[in-house]
Amino acid sequence: TRGVCDSRGTGDKGQYQAIVEGPWELIWTPSSNGELLTLQPDAVLGDTGIKLISAEISPISAKVTMQLPELWEGYETLEVFDLQLVGVRLKGGTTLTNIFGPPTQVGYADIDSLILEMDYSSHQILQPEQVDALVFARNFPWARTLTDSDLIIVPVV
């Protein structure tokens, strides 16, 4: 990415003070690329009866597709789905929770087969190749501090 400006300076409460006068060029290459980790773990999430069919993790977002054991009627009343993707575990063993907020989009991809999709934005830039597991939690996990017993860990297969 390239940008050209006439001067560089600082501003405070509507005042501008030049630090460097004259033309300059800023050249910046973003460090993340379009890497996408695609998973098809086909794993049951703890004792929920919910099966994680697939997941996609990018540096700035995630998408999970789950098959539910029964119809979730809360989508019609805009209720928050109980089980949520909250983070990842990295290959080094570090678990990052609360890096995903409430989903940006939730809906049935196939209501007859009970296939639910949820899209998330990440609060942190990830390196998808470093993801070792996905981390889920229940009961509106963004409103509280999560403990290890709250987490459902799904290893990357």
C-alpha positions as CSV (number, residue, x, y, z in Angstrom):
1,T,0.0,0.0,0.0
2,R,1.3,3.4,-0.9
3,G,0.3,6.9,0.2
4,V,1.8,10.3,-0.4
5,C,1.4,13.3,2.0
6,D,2.7,16.8,1.9
7,S,3.8,17.0,5.5
8,R,3.8,15.0,8.7
9,G,2.8,16.4,12.1
10,T,0.7,16.1,15.2
11,G,-2.6,17.6,16.1
12,D,-4.1,18.4,19.5
13,K,-7.6,19.8,20.0
14,G,-7.9,21.2,16.5
15,Q,-4.3,22.5,16.3
16,Y,-1.8,21.1,13.8
17,Q,1.9,21.3,14.3
18,A,4.3,20.1,11.6
19,I,7.1,17.9,12.6
20,V,8.5,17.1,9.2
21,E,8.1,19.6,6.4
22,G,8.1,18.6,2.7
23,P,6.8,15.7,0.7
24,W,7.3,12.1,1.9
25,E,6.2,8.7,0.9
26,L,4.9,5.9,3.2
27,I,5.2,2.4,1.8
28,W,3.6,-0.4,3.9
29,T,3.1,-4.0,3.2
30,P,0.4,-5.6,5.4
31,S,1.8,-8.6,7.3
32,S,-1.3,-10.8,7.1
33,N,-2.3,-12.3,3.8
34,G,-5.5,-14.1,2.8
35,E,-4.6,-17.3,4.7
36,L,-7.6,-19.4,5.6
37,L,-7.6,-22.5,7.9
38,T,-10.4,-24.7,6.9
39,L,-11.4,-27.5,9.2
40,Q,-14.0,-30.3,9.1
41,P,-13.6,-31.9,12.5
42,D,-17.1,-33.6,12.6
43,A,-16.8,-33.4,16.4
44,V,-19.5,-33.3,19.1
45,L,-19.1,-30.2,21.3
46,G,-18.9,-31.5,24.9
47,D,-22.2,-32.8,26.2
48,T,-24.4,-30.4,24.1
49,G,-25.3,-32.8,21.3
50,I,-24.2,-30.2,18.9
51,K,-21.9,-31.4,16.1
52,L,-19.2,-29.0,14.7
53,I,-19.3,-29.8,11.0
54,S,-16.8,-27.2,9.7
55,A,-14.9,-24.1,10.6
56,E,-12.9,-21.4,8.7
57,I,-10.4,-19.3,10.5
58,S,-8.8,-16.3,8.8
59,P,-6.5,-13.7,10.3
60,I,-9.4,-11.5,11.2
61,S,-12.6,-13.6,11.3
62,A,-14.1,-17.1,11.8
63,K,-17.1,-19.0,10.5
64,V,-18.5,-22.1,12.2
65,T,-21.1,-24.5,10.8
66,M,-22.9,-26.8,13.3
67,Q,-25.6,-29.4,13.2
68,L,-28.0,-29.0,16.0
69,P,-29.8,-31.9,17.7
70,E,-33.1,-30.0,17.6
71,L,-34.6,-26.9,16.1
72,W,-33.3,-23.7,17.7
73,E,-36.4,-21.4,17.8
74,G,-34.4,-18.5,19.2
75,Y,-33.3,-17.4,15.7
76,E,-36.9,-16.1,15.1
77,T,-36.9,-14.0,18.3
78,L,-33.2,-12.8,17.9
79,E,-32.1,-14.6,21.0
80,V,-28.4,-15.2,21.5
81,F,-27.5,-18.9,20.7
82,D,-26.2,-20.5,23.9
83,L,-22.9,-22.0,22.6
84,Q,-20.4,-19.6,21.0
85,L,-16.9,-19.6,19.6
86,V,-14.9,-17.5,22.0
87,G,-11.3,-18.2,21.0
88,V,-8.5,-20.5,19.9
89,R,-5.7,-22.5,21.4
90,L,-2.3,-22.0,19.7
91,K,0.2,-24.7,18.9
92,G,2.5,-23.4,21.7
93,G,-0.3,-24.1,24.2
94,T,-1.6,-20.6,24.8
95,T,-5.4,-20.3,24.9
96,L,-6.8,-17.1,23.7
97,T,-10.3,-16.5,24.9
98,N,-12.7,-13.6,24.3
99,I,-11.0,-12.8,20.9
100,F,-14.4,-13.3,19.2
101,G,-17.3,-11.2,20.2
102,P,-21.0,-12.0,19.6
103,P,-21.5,-13.3,16.0
104,T,-21.9,-10.8,13.3
105,Q,-24.3,-13.1,11.5
106,V,-26.3,-16.2,12.6
107,G,-28.7,-18.3,10.6
108,Y,-29.7,-21.6,9.3
109,A,-27.9,-22.7,6.2
110,D,-30.3,-25.6,6.0
111,I,-33.1,-25.5,8.4
112,D,-34.4,-29.0,7.4
113,S,-31.0,-30.6,8.3
114,L,-30.6,-28.2,11.4
115,I,-27.4,-26.7,10.0
116,L,-26.6,-23.4,11.7
117,E,-23.9,-21.0,10.6
118,M,-22.3,-18.3,12.7
119,D,-19.8,-15.7,11.5
120,Y,-17.4,-13.8,13.8
121,S,-15.0,-11.0,13.7
122,S,-11.7,-11.3,15.7
123,H,-10.5,-8.6,18.1
124,Q,-7.0,-9.8,17.4
125,I,-5.1,-10.7,14.2
126,L,-4.5,-14.4,14.1
127,Q,-2.0,-16.6,12.3
128,P,-4.4,-19.4,11.2
129,E,-1.5,-21.9,10.7
130,Q,-0.7,-21.5,14.5
131,V,-4.2,-22.6,15.6
132,D,-4.2,-25.9,17.4
133,A,-7.9,-26.0,18.6
134,L,-11.1,-24.0,18.7
135,V,-12.5,-22.8,22.0
136,F,-16.2,-22.7,22.7
137,A,-18.2,-21.6,25.8
138,R,-21.9,-21.4,26.9
139,N,-24.1,-19.0,28.8
140,F,-23.3,-15.6,27.2
141,P,-19.5,-16.0,27.6
142,W,-18.7,-12.3,26.8
143,A,-20.3,-11.0,30.0
144,R,-18.0,-12.9,32.4
145,T,-14.5,-14.2,33.1
146,L,-14.2,-17.7,31.7
147,T,-12.5,-20.5,33.6
148,D,-11.0,-23.7,32.2
149,S,-14.2,-25.6,33.3
150,D,-16.3,-23.2,31.1
151,L,-14.4,-24.1,27.9
152,I,-15.1,-26.7,25.3
153,I,-11.9,-27.4,23.4
154,V,-12.1,-28.9,19.9
155,P,-8.6,-29.9,18.5
156,V,-7.8,-29.1,14.9
157,V,-7.8,-32.3,13.0
